[in-house]
């Protein structure tokens, strides 16, 4: 069951001296966000935490400078953060005069995630070369050891939570290291790379060289769903400004074209829901090198062609995912029917599922049933590859670490964050893992935590349901993970409903308080019966509908319930 609850004013916001000219709706929203100072709303680049406070950068810069004329191989990850991190490192190093830089994205299905021994063995590089990992490597003990044994130096840049024992790399840059005093713990992999390259550029007399690629930083940061604290808001805002001004990579422009979006209209939602999935599709189904090639290409024609390939992969991904999702939901429905209720954590398995899409299945189940979910598929090597998604308050990587500690040898490998994690199991270990995870989830998650809550910023005066306010909220600040997009709730009379594309509902609503009739859309809710003439309490976002030539305000319905 989903309930609509209103956010309270935060303690920090109560003490702030808000500007008198701040729009009342924007103030209403910001007072309900985690802010302790108005300085946190400063989105200029010079408001970033200085690179000098990132202590680990010193050794990493020295290592890079020592290899300025050595072969360097960038090892990336096969998601959007990994692709943008790889492209950012490659483009900037070449710009700074590094003479022999290449990259390699692991084959997801043969070599697995990160700097594996298999990947190291496949590299044709001599002793004295340098491997630089981006968005991975913090758990790659065996791969680092294999590289060092061949006389290859290793620089790890990562943002994932580190294990108790670190790999024996020459240098490690990760803001989440236990000993790191750097305050920006929420950087995506591409954000970590940005800081390293800013420090490198400073050492070489070109401190701003990396800023020309802020469009890549913004894309990777939003797509990886990291918390948008002030540092990430700055990086995303500056990247979006470059895109809107047309100062973006040909590959980003190509992705926007196939997504049917003008650069001037780009928002965080564009990056997260239109560009990110197209980039991710390559890593999920094929080879993320296609995505990296798109991002680093200097040719508009080539970049557009590669973007079209990514778009085609994404459509294929959607078709496969739809079938997997339907099977997953059927399994959960059967589980709920037989047990009369769902467990605190859900584990699903279909050996024939596509291992690159199990994370999406876990996400869809988590969204519908508001429970941590793991989905597994069998690999060609005879293991189970799993991916999990969690709800707030249940730290997924910590839960996996606890399962691993209590059941040594059960999990072959794991890693991730609080809200998302991945792991590998032996085929025979599935039932034991499910039981162990359920024990921990049952102990950590209470009934209240399993109740899905739609958080609202309160009621909105009907006069503010306008195109002007919709644009104001859209452009004021980057909204996203940890700094959610404004959501309001009000009572409405349903004036008209009709089905759109057999999936969505187009609505006309009249505010109960007063005001004119407004247009609304409820995505993926065509199966819900909403009788015309009834009054409902609706949680919604203000949006700009630019589908036609003229822009209009539109309410995007998040949830509907009986009126109070």
C-alpha positions as CSV (number, residue, x, y, z in Angstrom):
1,X,0.0,0.0,0.0
2,X,1.2,3.5,-0.9
3,X,0.5,6.5,1.2
4,X,1.0,10.2,0.6
5,X,2.9,12.0,3.3
6,X,4.1,15.6,3.4
7,X,7.7,16.5,4.1
8,X,8.4,18.5,7.2
9,X,10.5,21.6,7.2
10,X,14.1,20.5,7.8
11,X,15.9,21.8,10.9
12,X,18.5,23.5,8.9
13,X,16.0,25.2,6.6
14,X,14.2,26.7,9.6
15,X,17.2,28.7,10.6
16,X,18.1,30.1,7.1
17,X,17.6,33.7,6.2
18,X,15.9,33.2,2.8
19,X,16.1,36.0,0.2
20,X,13.0,38.1,0.0
21,X,12.8,37.8,-3.8
22,X,12.9,34.0,-3.7
23,X,9.8,32.6,-5.4
24,X,7.4,31.2,-2.7
25,X,7.1,27.8,-4.4
26,X,10.8,27.4,-4.7
27,X,11.2,28.4,-1.0
28,X,8.4,25.9,-0.1
29,X,10.4,23.1,-1.8
30,X,13.9,24.1,-0.6
31,X,12.7,24.4,3.0
32,X,12.0,20.6,2.8
33,X,15.5,19.6,1.5
34,X,18.6,18.9,3.5
35,X,20.2,22.3,3.6
36,X,22.2,23.9,6.4
37,X,23.4,27.0,4.6
38,X,22.3,29.0,1.6
39,X,25.9,28.6,0.3
40,X,24.8,25.0,-0.5
41,X,22.7,26.4,-3.3
42,X,25.8,28.0,-5.0
43,X,26.3,26.0,-8.2
44,X,29.4,27.8,-9.5
45,X,32.5,25.7,-10.2
46,X,34.6,27.6,-7.7
47,X,32.2,26.4,-5.0
48,X,33.5,22.9,-5.4
49,X,35.6,21.4,-2.6
50,X,39.2,22.2,-3.7
51,X,41.2,19.3,-5.2
52,X,43.9,20.1,-2.5
53,X,41.6,18.5,0.1
54,X,41.6,15.2,-1.7
55,X,44.8,13.8,-0.2
56,X,45.0,10.6,-2.3
57,X,45.3,12.7,-5.5
58,X,49.0,13.6,-4.8
59,X,50.3,10.1,-5.2
60,X,48.0,9.4,-8.1
61,X,49.2,12.5,-10.0
62,X,52.8,11.5,-9.4
63,X,52.1,8.1,-10.8
64,X,50.4,9.5,-13.9
65,X,53.3,11.9,-14.5
66,X,55.8,9.1,-14.3
67,X,53.9,7.3,-17.0
68,X,53.4,10.3,-19.3
69,X,55.3,8.5,-22.2
70,X,54.4,4.9,-21.2
71,X,51.6,2.8,-22.5
72,X,48.5,3.5,-20.4
73,X,45.4,1.3,-20.5
74,X,42.2,2.6,-19.0
75,X,40.0,-0.2,-17.7
76,X,36.3,0.9,-17.4
77,X,33.0,-0.5,-16.3
78,X,30.1,-1.5,-18.6
79,X,27.6,1.0,-17.4
80,X,27.0,4.7,-18.1
81,X,29.2,5.8,-15.2
82,X,32.0,3.5,-16.5
83,X,31.6,4.7,-20.1
84,X,31.7,8.4,-19.2
85,X,34.6,7.8,-16.8
86,X,36.6,6.0,-19.5
87,X,35.8,8.7,-22.1
88,X,36.7,11.5,-19.7
89,X,40.0,9.9,-18.8
90,X,40.9,9.1,-22.4
91,X,40.1,12.5,-23.8
92,X,41.8,14.5,-21.0
93,X,45.0,12.5,-20.9
94,X,45.4,12.8,-24.7
95,X,44.6,16.5,-24.3
96,X,47.4,16.8,-21.7
97,X,50.0,15.2,-24.0
98,X,50.0,11.6,-22.8
99,X,51.3,9.8,-25.8
100,X,50.1,6.2,-25.7
101,X,46.6,6.0,-24.0
102,X,44.1,3.3,-24.9
103,X,41.1,1.7,-23.1
104,X,39.5,-1.6,-22.5
105,X,36.0,-2.4,-21.3
106,X,35.7,-6.0,-19.9
107,X,33.6,-8.5,-21.7
108,X,30.7,-8.7,-19.2
109,X,29.9,-12.3,-20.1
110,X,33.5,-13.8,-20.3
111,X,35.7,-11.6,-18.1
112,X,33.1,-10.3,-15.7
113,X,33.3,-7.0,-13.7
114,X,36.4,-5.0,-13.1
115,X,40.1,-5.7,-13.3
116,X,40.0,-9.4,-13.4
117,X,42.9,-11.8,-14.0
118,X,41.3,-12.8,-17.3
119,X,41.3,-9.2,-18.4
120,X,44.9,-8.6,-17.4
121,X,46.0,-11.7,-19.2
122,X,44.3,-10.4,-22.4
123,X,46.1,-7.1,-22.4
124,X,49.0,-6.7,-24.8
125,X,51.1,-4.3,-22.8
126,X,54.7,-4.5,-21.7
127,X,56.2,-4.4,-18.3
128,X,56.5,-0.7,-17.2
129,X,53.0,0.1,-18.5
130,X,50.2,1.6,-16.4
131,X,46.7,0.3,-15.9
132,X,44.2,2.9,-14.7
133,X,40.8,1.6,-13.5
134,X,37.8,3.9,-13.6
135,X,34.5,3.2,-11.7
136,X,36.0,-0.2,-10.6
137,X,39.0,-1.9,-9.1
138,X,38.5,-1.4,-5.4
139,X,37.8,-5.1,-4.9
140,X,40.1,-6.4,-7.7
141,X,42.7,-8.1,-5.6
142,X,43.5,-10.9,-8.0
143,X,43.6,-8.6,-11.1
144,X,45.9,-6.1,-9.4
145,X,48.2,-8.9,-8.3
146,X,48.3,-10.3,-11.8
147,X,49.2,-7.0,-13.2
148,X,51.9,-6.2,-10.7
149,X,53.4,-9.7,-11.2
150,X,53.9,-8.7,-14.9
151,X,55.6,-5.4,-13.9
152,X,52.6,-3.3,-14.7
153,X,51.7,-0.5,-12.4
154,X,48.1,0.0,-11.3
155,X,46.2,3.1,-10.4
156,X,42.7,2.5,-9.0
157,X,40.0,5.2,-9.2
158,X,36.7,4.1,-7.8
159,X,33.8,5.2,-5.7
160,X,32.4,1.9,-4.6
161,X,32.6,1.0,-0.9
162,X,36.0,-0.6,-0.2
163,X,36.6,-4.0,1.4
164,X,38.4,-4.4,4.7
165,X,41.7,-5.3,2.8
166,X,42.6,-3.1,-0.2
167,X,44.2,-4.4,-3.4
168,X,48.0,-3.9,-3.6
169,X,47.8,-1.1,-6.2
170,X,50.5,1.6,-6.6
171,X,47.9,4.2,-5.8
172,X,44.2,4.3,-5.0
173,X,41.8,7.2,-5.3
174,X,38.5,6.7,-3.7
175,X,36.7,9.2,-1.4
176,X,35.1,6.3,0.5
177,X,38.4,4.9,1.8
178,X,38.3,4.8,5.6
179,X,41.3,7.0,6.0
180,X,40.2,9.6,3.4
181,X,39.3,13.0,4.9
182,X,37.8,14.2,1.6
183,X,34.2,15.2,2.4
184,X,32.5,14.4,-1.0
185,X,31.6,10.8,-0.4
186,X,28.9,10.7,-3.0
187,X,30.9,11.3,-6.1
188,X,30.2,8.9,-9.0
189,X,33.1,7.2,-10.7
190,X,33.2,10.0,-13.3
191,X,33.3,12.5,-10.5
192,X,36.3,10.8,-8.9
193,X,38.0,10.9,-12.4
194,X,37.1,14.6,-12.7
195,X,38.9,15.5,-9.5
196,X,42.0,13.4,-10.4
197,X,42.2,15.0,-13.8
198,X,41.7,18.5,-12.4
199,X,44.7,17.9,-10.1
200,X,46.7,16.5,-13.0
201,X,45.8,19.5,-15.1
202,X,46.9,21.8,-12.3
203,X,50.2,20.1,-12.1
204,X,50.7,20.5,-15.8
205,X,49.6,24.1,-15.9
206,X,46.2,23.4,-17.5
207,X,43.9,23.4,-14.4
208,X,40.7,23.9,-16.5
209,X,41.3,21.4,-19.3
210,X,38.9,18.8,-17.8
211,X,36.0,21.3,-17.5
212,X,35.4,21.1,-21.3
213,X,34.1,17.6,-20.7
214,X,31.6,18.5,-17.9
215,X,28.8,17.2,-20.1
216,X,30.2,13.7,-19.7
217,X,30.5,14.2,-15.9
218,X,26.9,15.3,-15.6
219,X,25.7,12.3,-17.7
220,X,27.6,9.7,-15.7
221,X,26.7,11.3,-12.3
222,X,23.0,11.4,-13.0
223,X,22.9,7.9,-14.7
224,X,24.6,6.3,-11.7
225,X,21.9,7.5,-9.3
226,X,24.4,8.8,-6.7
227,X,23.2,11.3,-4.1
228,X,23.1,14.8,-5.5
229,X,24.9,16.6,-2.7
230,X,26.3,20.1,-3.4
231,X,29.4,18.8,-5.2
232,X,27.4,16.6,-7.5
233,X,24.7,19.3,-8.0
234,X,27.5,21.6,-9.2
235,X,29.0,19.1,-11.6
236,X,25.6,18.2,-13.0
237,X,24.4,21.9,-13.3
238,X,27.6,22.9,-15.0
239,X,27.4,20.0,-17.4
240,X,23.8,20.7,-18.3
241,X,24.7,24.3,-18.9
242,X,27.3,23.3,-21.4
243,X,24.8,20.9,-23.2
244,X,22.1,23.6,-23.3
245,X,24.7,26.0,-24.9
246,X,25.6,23.4,-27.5
247,X,29.1,22.9,-26.0
248,X,28.8,19.1,-25.7
249,X,30.5,16.1,-27.2
250,X,29.2,15.0,-30.7
251,X,28.2,11.7,-29.0
252,X,26.1,13.4,-26.4
253,X,24.5,15.4,-29.3
254,X,23.9,12.2,-31.2
255,X,22.2,10.6,-28.2
256,X,20.0,13.6,-27.8
257,X,19.0,13.4,-31.4
258,X,17.9,9.8,-31.3
259,X,16.1,10.5,-28.1
260,X,14.2,13.3,-29.8
261,X,15.4,16.0,-27.4
262,X,16.8,19.5,-28.1
263,X,20.0,20.4,-26.2
264,X,18.3,23.5,-24.9
265,X,15.7,21.4,-23.2
266,X,18.0,19.1,-21.3
267,X,17.3,18.4,-17.6
268,X,18.5,15.8,-15.2
269,X,15.5,13.7,-16.2
270,X,16.8,13.8,-19.8
271,X,20.2,12.4,-18.7
272,X,18.7,9.8,-16.3
273,X,15.8,8.5,-18.4
274,X,16.7,9.1,-22.0
275,X,20.5,9.2,-22.5
276,X,21.5,6.9,-19.6
277,X,19.4,3.9,-20.6
278,X,20.6,4.1,-24.2
279,X,24.2,4.1,-23.1
280,X,23.6,1.4,-20.5
281,X,22.0,-0.8,-23.1
282,X,25.4,-1.5,-24.8
283,X,26.9,-2.8,-21.6
284,X,23.9,-4.9,-20.7
285,X,23.4,-6.6,-24.1
286,X,26.6,-6.2,-26.1
287,X,29.8,-4.3,-25.7
288,X,30.1,-1.0,-23.9
289,X,33.0,-0.1,-26.2
290,X,30.3,1.0,-28.6
291,X,29.2,3.6,-26.0
292,X,32.7,4.8,-25.3
293,X,33.4,5.1,-29.0
294,X,30.2,7.2,-29.3
295,X,31.4,9.5,-26.5
296,X,35.0,10.0,-27.7
297,X,34.2,10.4,-31.4
298,X,35.1,13.8,-32.9
299,X,33.0,13.1,-36.0
300,X,29.3,14.2,-35.9
301,X,28.5,11.6,-38.5
302,X,30.2,8.7,-36.7
303,X,28.8,9.8,-33.3
304,X,25.2,9.9,-34.7
305,X,25.7,6.4,-36.3
306,X,26.9,5.0,-33.0
307,X,24.1,6.7,-31.2
308,X,21.6,5.0,-33.5
309,X,23.2,1.7,-32.7
310,X,22.8,2.4,-29.0
311,X,19.2,3.4,-29.6
312,X,18.6,0.1,-31.4
313,X,20.2,-1.9,-28.6
314,X,18.0,0.0,-26.1
315,X,14.8,-0.9,-27.9
316,X,16.0,-4.6,-27.9
317,X,16.7,-4.2,-24.2
318,X,13.2,-2.9,-23.6
319,X,11.7,-5.9,-25.3
320,X,13.8,-8.5,-23.4
321,X,13.2,-6.7,-20.1
322,X,9.4,-6.6,-20.6
323,X,9.4,-10.4,-20.9
324,X,11.6,-10.9,-17.9
325,X,9.6,-8.4,-15.8
326,X,6.4,-10.2,-16.6
327,X,7.9,-13.5,-15.5
328,X,9.3,-11.9,-12.3
329,X,6.0,-10.4,-11.4
330,X,4.2,-13.7,-11.9
331,X,6.7,-15.4,-9.6
332,X,6.1,-12.8,-6.9
333,X,2.4,-13.0,-7.3
334,X,2.5,-16.7,-6.8
335,X,4.8,-16.3,-3.8
336,X,2.4,-13.8,-2.2
337,X,-0.6,-16.1,-2.9
338,X,1.0,-19.2,-1.5
339,X,2.4,-17.5,1.6
340,X,-0.4,-14.9,2.1
341,X,2.2,-12.2,2.3
342,X,5.6,-11.3,0.9
343,X,8.8,-11.8,2.8
344,X,11.0,-8.8,3.9
345,X,13.4,-9.5,1.0
346,X,12.6,-11.1,-2.3
347,X,15.0,-13.4,-4.2
348,X,14.2,-14.4,-7.8
349,X,15.9,-16.8,-10.2
350,X,15.4,-17.8,-13.8
351,X,18.5,-19.5,-15.3
352,X,17.5,-18.4,-18.8
353,X,17.2,-14.7,-17.9
354,X,19.7,-12.3,-19.5
355,X,22.4,-11.7,-16.9
356,X,22.8,-8.1,-18.1
357,X,19.2,-7.2,-17.2
358,X,18.7,-8.8,-13.8
359,X,19.4,-5.5,-12.1
360,X,16.5,-3.9,-14.0
361,X,14.2,-6.8,-13.0
362,X,15.2,-6.4,-9.3
363,X,14.5,-2.6,-9.6
364,X,11.0,-3.1,-11.1
365,X,10.0,-5.6,-8.4
366,X,11.4,-3.3,-5.7
367,X,9.5,-0.4,-7.1
368,X,6.2,-2.3,-7.2
369,X,6.4,-4.2,-3.9
370,X,8.8,-1.9,-1.9
371,X,11.1,-4.6,-0.7
372,X,14.7,-5.3,-1.3
373,X,15.0,-7.6,-4.3
374,X,17.7,-9.8,-5.8
375,X,17.3,-11.3,-9.3
376,X,19.6,-14.0,-10.6
377,X,20.5,-15.5,-14.0
378,X,22.8,-18.3,-14.9
379,X,26.1,-17.5,-16.6
380,X,27.9,-19.3,-19.4
381,X,30.5,-20.4,-16.8
382,X,27.9,-22.2,-14.7
383,X,27.5,-19.6,-11.9
384,X,24.6,-17.4,-10.9
385,X,25.0,-13.7,-11.5
386,X,22.8,-11.6,-9.3
387,X,21.9,-8.0,-8.9
388,X,20.0,-6.3,-6.0
389,X,18.1,-3.1,-5.4
390,X,17.1,-1.9,-2.0
391,X,14.7,0.4,-0.1
392,X,15.9,3.3,2.1
393,X,17.1,2.1,5.5
394,X,18.4,-1.3,4.3
395,X,22.1,-1.1,3.2
396,X,22.5,-3.7,0.6
397,X,26.2,-4.0,0.4
398,X,26.5,-4.2,4.2
399,X,23.8,-6.9,4.2
400,X,25.9,-8.9,1.6
401,X,29.0,-8.4,3.8
402,X,27.1,-9.8,6.7
403,X,25.9,-12.8,4.8
404,X,29.4,-13.4,3.6
405,X,30.8,-13.2,7.1
406,X,28.2,-15.6,8.5
407,X,28.5,-18.0,5.6
408,X,32.2,-18.1,4.4
409,X,32.5,-19.2,0.8
410,X,28.8,-18.9,0.1
411,X,29.3,-15.7,-2.1
412,X,32.0,-15.9,-4.7
413,X,32.3,-12.1,-5.0
414,X,30.2,-9.0,-4.3
415,X,30.2,-5.2,-4.2
416,X,28.1,-2.2,-4.5
417,X,26.4,0.6,-2.6
418,X,23.6,1.0,-0.1
419,X,20.8,0.9,-2.7
420,X,22.3,-1.4,-5.4
421,X,24.8,-4.3,-5.3
422,X,25.9,-7.2,-7.4
423,X,27.2,-10.7,-6.6
424,X,28.1,-14.1,-7.9
425,X,27.0,-17.4,-6.5
426,X,27.5,-21.1,-7.3
427,X,24.4,-22.6,-8.8
428,X,23.8,-24.8,-5.7
429,X,24.1,-21.8,-3.3
430,X,20.9,-20.0,-4.3
431,X,18.6,-21.4,-1.6
432,X,21.2,-21.0,1.1
433,X,21.8,-17.4,0.1
434,X,18.1,-16.6,0.0
435,X,17.6,-17.9,3.5
436,X,20.6,-16.0,4.8
437,X,19.5,-12.7,3.2
438,X,15.9,-13.2,4.4
439,X,17.1,-13.7,8.0
440,X,19.0,-10.4,7.9
441,X,16.3,-8.5,6.2
442,X,13.6,-9.8,8.6
443,X,15.8,-8.6,11.5
444,X,16.6,-5.2,10.0
445,X,13.3,-4.2,8.3
446,X,10.2,-3.5,10.3
447,X,6.6,-3.2,9.0
448,X,6.7,0.6,8.8
449,X,9.8,0.5,6.6
450,X,7.9,-1.8,4.2
451,X,5.1,0.7,3.7
452,X,5.8,2.7,0.6
453,X,5.4,6.5,1.1
454,X,5.0,9.1,-1.5
455,X,6.6,12.2,-0.1
456,X,5.0,15.5,-1.0
457,X,6.1,19.1,-0.6
458,X,2.5,20.0,0.3
459,X,-0.3,21.7,-1.5
460,X,0.2,24.1,-4.3
461,X,-1.9,27.2,-4.8
462,X,-3.8,26.8,-8.1
463,X,-2.4,30.0,-9.4
464,X,1.0,28.5,-9.2
465,X,0.0,25.5,-11.5
466,X,1.5,27.5,-14.3
467,X,4.0,27.2,-17.1
468,X,6.1,29.9,-15.5
469,X,6.4,28.0,-12.2
470,X,7.0,24.7,-14.0
471,X,10.0,26.2,-15.8
472,X,11.2,27.8,-12.7
473,X,11.3,24.5,-10.8
474,X,12.8,22.7,-13.8
475,X,15.7,25.1,-14.2
476,X,16.4,26.3,-10.6
477,X,18.6,23.4,-9.5
478,X,19.5,19.9,-10.5
479,X,17.0,17.5,-8.9
480,X,17.7,13.8,-8.4
481,X,18.8,11.1,-5.9
482,X,18.9,12.6,-2.4
483,X,17.6,15.9,-3.6
484,X,14.2,14.9,-5.0
485,X,12.3,16.7,-7.7
486,X,9.4,18.8,-6.3
487,X,6.2,16.9,-5.7
488,X,2.9,18.3,-4.5
489,X,-0.4,16.9,-3.5
490,X,-3.9,18.4,-3.7
491,X,-7.5,17.4,-4.1
492,X,-8.9,17.3,-7.7
493,X,-12.1,16.5,-9.4
494,X,-11.6,14.1,-12.4
495,X,-13.1,15.9,-15.3
496,X,-12.0,13.7,-18.2
497,X,-9.8,10.6,-18.7
498,X,-8.7,8.8,-21.8
499,X,-6.1,6.1,-22.6
500,X,-2.9,7.0,-24.5
501,X,-0.9,4.3,-26.3
502,X,-2.7,1.6,-24.3
503,X,-0.4,2.3,-21.4
504,X,-0.9,5.9,-20.1
505,X,-3.8,8.0,-18.9
506,X,-4.4,11.5,-20.1
507,X,-6.5,13.4,-17.6
508,X,-8.2,16.8,-17.1
509,X,-8.4,17.8,-13.5
510,X,-10.0,20.6,-11.6
511,X,-8.5,21.7,-8.3
512,X,-11.0,21.3,-5.5
513,X,-9.9,24.5,-3.8
514,X,-10.4,26.7,-6.9
515,X,-8.8,27.5,-10.2
516,X,-8.9,26.4,-13.8
517,X,-8.9,22.9,-15.3
518,X,-5.4,21.6,-15.9
519,X,-4.0,18.8,-18.1
520,X,-2.3,15.8,-16.5
521,X,-0.8,12.5,-17.5
522,X,-0.4,9.3,-15.5
523,X,2.3,7.1,-17.0
524,X,1.9,3.3,-17.0
525,X,-1.4,3.6,-15.1
526,X,-3.9,2.8,-17.9
527,X,-5.2,-0.3,-16.0
528,X,-6.4,1.9,-13.0
529,X,-10.1,2.8,-12.9
530,X,-10.6,6.4,-12.1
531,X,-14.3,7.4,-12.5
532,X,-15.0,10.8,-13.9
533,X,-16.7,13.2,-11.5
534,X,-15.1,11.7,-8.4
535,X,-12.7,13.7,-6.1
536,X,-9.2,12.3,-5.5
537,X,-6.1,13.3,-3.6
538,X,-3.3,13.3,-6.2
539,X,0.5,13.5,-5.8
540,X,2.0,15.2,-8.8
541,X,4.9,17.0,-10.4
542,X,4.7,20.2,-12.4
543,X,6.1,19.6,-15.9
544,X,6.6,21.4,-19.1
545,X,4.8,19.6,-22.0
546,X,6.6,20.5,-25.2
547,X,5.4,17.6,-27.2
548,X,3.6,20.0,-29.6
549,X,5.1,23.3,-30.9
550,X,3.7,25.3,-28.0
551,X,4.8,24.7,-24.4
552,X,2.1,24.0,-21.8
553,X,2.1,23.1,-18.2
554,X,1.1,19.6,-17.3
555,X,0.8,17.7,-14.1
556,X,2.6,14.3,-14.0
557,X,0.6,12.1,-11.7
558,X,2.8,10.1,-9.3
559,X,0.0,8.6,-7.1
560,X,-3.7,8.9,-6.6
561,X,-5.7,7.9,-3.6
562,X,-9.1,8.5,-2.1
563,X,-9.8,12.1,-1.0
564,X,-9.5,12.9,2.7
